[in-house]
């Protein structure tokens, strides 16, 4: 499994293309051949996956009980707008207009790596999100990571 690292500031050109930063491109060695997939995030942002990671997610989704209405709705909303991204010869990807409009992305973009995915945020929205850091981050860490949420491989 790929684990991406870093935070990158980017710009979209007038056509909606974004240059993949060199530091991130090094972490995506198979992207030119395998491709990438972008879709909506749970908040007003986008998420980029390698094709391999996206296929794992789709495989998990296909195992859910589609006779349940909530499952169908979740799958419908989760996959809405999912699109393939292809790197051009200059190392750029064209972000789909419907997705950039959904996320309120203009020309300034922040890419925030999280484990197996890359979040794509309008820079101002990302900064606002990060400005809402809890007063006591240690309490949040304890709540999320302590007790039941603690990893068993420590």
Secondary structure, DSSP 8 states (H G I E B T S, - for coil): ---B--EEEEEB-TTSEEE--HHHHTT-TTHHHH-EEEEE-SSSSEEEEEHHHHHHHHHHHHTS-TTSHHHHHHHHHHHTT-EEE---TTSEEE--HHHHHHHT--SEEEEEEEBTEEEEEEHHHHHHHHHT--S-HHHHHHHHHSGGGS-TT-
